[in-house]
Amino acid sequence: MTGPARAEPPAGFTLAQYLICLRGITWREALRFVHQRERFVSALVRPLVWLFIFAAGFRQILGVSIIPPYETYVLYEVYVTPGLIAMIQLFNGMQSSLSMVYDREMGNMRMLLVSPFPRWFLLVAKLLASTAVSILQVAAFLVVAVLWGVELPPWAFVTVLPALILCGLMLGSLGMLLSSMIKQLENFAGVMNFVIFPMFFASSALYPLWLVQQSSPVVYFICRLNPFTYGIELIRFSLYGRFDPLALAVVVAATAVFMTGAIVAYDPARGLLVRRGGGPG
């Protein structure tokens, strides 16, 4: 006698099904962002404090010479704007990693990761949703910055978009990789101190690298190794419709490395989470 017929597993998913999954994850991230108004406010407060207070104080102290992509001398608030844009995306990437740690502790991550969709697609979909949220935050900041008097080319809002996508993907991938290593919410403060602030201050966000090189060659070398520096420069050049091939290459390479590490870490068969004795859910 032959046994009962067994249902054949699905051969794969159609493009429409992948898009439905992507839309669902994006919608969930958007709803979380809308309901967490303090997240939006805090994302704007940090860069605006630098723009309104620190930039006003440093304007008379720190002069910015003519360096690419600028064709003339610029005020300090103009120079620091790309760094503050990248700051928004950096903190958003870390905030996204915090939400993944929270979801893992609350059990919500299990519902997502047991989906029949490939694990890599679920992570990439969440990364794309997080990047879209960071771009909305940057757009709000740029509007305030222009109203404050920061002079940008009229086409800057369009030319900067590809750079924002790439930089958001890089920093979101980094946050996703870190979320696989953070076991408890209480440890997130340590990540803030040992990852976010060194990346931000050891970069070209607040001061040109030629000034850093004059004062400390060691710090200059660290800044050159920091992928966040190249994300800032990619944004800086794109605001003026110019292209920095080195910054693009580093950002793309760093995104690939961080994303690959996150996918491996969240793999139940090979990931760091399993080797540490616990699943991601």
N, C-alpha and C positions, 0 to 999 in steps of 0.2 A: 504494500500500500504506500501510496505517496503521501507525504505530510501535507499539512495545510499550506496553501499558497502564502508566500511572504511578500509583503509590499516592497517594491524596489525603491531604494533611496533616490532622492532627486538627483538628476545628473548635474544640475547647476542652477544658477539664478540668471534671469534675464536682466537686461539693462534697466528695464522699467522697475524691476524689484529692487535693484541696487539703488536706484534714484529714490524710491519710496523710503528705503531704510535711511538714506542720507537726509532726506527731508525730515523724517521723524527725529533723528538725532539733532539736527540743526534747530528744529522747532523747540525741542526740549531745552537746548542751550539758550535759545532766545527767551523763552519763558522764564528761565532761571535768572537771566540777566534783567528782565523787566521787573520781576518781583523783588530783586535785590537792589533797590534804588541806592542804598548806601555804597554798593560796589561801584556804581557809575559815578557817584559824587567823589568817592575816594580816588578813583582813577583820574579825575580832573584836578583834584585839590593838589596832589603832589607836584605835577608839572607846573600848575599855575602859581604855586608858591615860589618855585624857582624863577618863573618868568616875571612875576610882579615884584618880588622882593629882592632876590639874590641878583638877578640881572640888572636891576636898577642900581644896586650897590656896586657891582663890578664894572659897570659901564665906564666909570671914570678911572678905574684901576687897570683893567685888562684891555689892552688894545689888540684887535685882530688884524693882522696884516693881510695883504692881498695873497690869498692862497686859493687854489682850485676848490670848488667851482666858482668862487667869487671873482668878479672882474674889477672890484674896487674895494676900498675899506668898508667894513660892515660893523654895525653896532653889535654889542655882545648879545643882546636878546635875539638878534637875527641868527648869529652863529649857534646859539644854544638850542634853538627851536628843533632842529633834527634830533639832537640828543634827547630832548624831552619827549618827542614823538616815540623814539625807541624805548624810552623809559615806560611809557604807557603800555607798549606791547610786551615789555619784559615783565612788568607786574601782572599783566593779564595772563601771560603764560604761566606764571607761578600761581596765580589765583585759580587757573584751570586745573593745575596739578593738585591744589588744595581740595578742590571739589571732587577729584577722583579719589583722594585719600578718604574724604568724608563718605563718598558713596561706597567705598570698600568696607568701611567700618559699619555703615548702616545696612549693608547687604544689597544696596541698589546696584552695585557693580556686577553682582552675580547675575542679575536679570539681563544685563546687557551682554555679558561675555558668554552666556550659555546660548546666545542666539545662533541659529544655523549659519549665519553669514560668517565669512572668514574673519578671523581675529584682526588681521592687518587692516581690513576694510573698516571695521568698527572704530579702530583707533584713528585711522586717517579721517574718517567722517567727523569724529569728535574734534580732531585737530583743525579741520576746515571750519567747523562751526565756531570754535574758539577764535580763530583768525578773523572771521567775519565780525565777531563781537568787538575785537580789538580795533578793527578799522572804523567801526562806528564811534568808538571812543576817541580815536585820533581825529576823525572829522569834526567832532564837537570841540575838541581842543583847538584845532586850526581856525575854526570860526572865531573863537574867543581871542586867539592870538592876533588874528588880522584886525579885529575890532580894537584890540589894545594898541595897535600901531606897528606890529611886525610886518615889514614889507616883504611880500613874496610875489613872484611872477603870477600873472593871472591864470596861467595854464598849470600852475603847480599842483592843484587839486587833482588834475588828470594824470600828469606825468609821474606823480609819486605813488599812484595806486599799485603798479606792479611791484615796486620796492616794498610797499607795506605788506603785500601778500607774501613775498619771499621772507621778509624779516619776521612777520608774524608766524609763518610756518616754522622757521628756525627756532624761535624762542618758545613756541608752543610745543615743539618736539622735545626741547630741553626740559620743559616743565613736565611733560609726560614721562620722560625717562626718570626724572627725579621722583615723580609720584610712585614709581615702582619700587623705589628704595626707602620711601618714608612709610613706616609701619603705623605710626600714630600721629594724630593731629598735633599733639604737643611738640613733636619734633619739627614742625614746620617753621617755628621761630628760628631754629638753628639754620635752616636752609636760607631764610631771609638774611641772616647775618653773614653766612659763609659763601653764599652764591650770588645773591642779587646785588648787594652793595659792592663787593669787590668787582663784579662785572661792570657795574655802572661807573664807579669812580676810576677804575683802571682802563679807561677808554678815552675816546675823543669827544665824549658827550659834553663836557663842561669846559674844555680847554684844548687848543690845537696841540698836536703831538710834537710840533717843533719846539714849543715851550717846555714840554715835558722832557724832551731830549736834552735841552740845555741845562735843566736842573738836575735830572737823574736819568742816566742812561739805562739803569736797571729797570726803573719803572716804565721807561719808554719801550724797552724790550718786552715787558709784560703786556703793555697795551697793544703792541703789534701782534702778540699771540692770542689776544682776546677776540673771539669771533664777534662779540658784541660791537667792537670797534668798526668792523667791516659792515655790519648791519646799519650802523649810524651813517657811515660814509655812503652807502648805497642810497639811503634816504636823502642825504644831503645833496648828492649829485642829481638825483632824480627830481628834486624840487625845482631845479633850474634847467631841466630838460637835458641833462648831460649823463654820460655813461662812465662808470668806473668798472672796468673788466675784472680787476683783482678783487674788489669787494663782492662782485657778483659770484665769482668762482668760489670764494671762501664761504659765502652764505649758502650757496647750493651744496657745497661739500659738507658743511657743518649740519645742514638740515638732513642730508642723507645719513650721516653718522648717527645723529641723535634719534632720528626716526627708526632706523634699523635697530639701535639699541633698545628703544622702547618696545618695538614689536617682539624682539627676542625676550625681553624681560617679562612681557605679558603672555608669552607662550606657555601654556600649562605643562608642556613636555620638556622644555629647555630653559624656561625663564628663571630669573633670579628669585621670583616669588616662591617657586616650588622648591628650589634648592635651600631656601631659608626656612622651609617647613610650613608654608601656608599658601593657599591659593589666592588669587586676586579678588575673590568674592568674599 
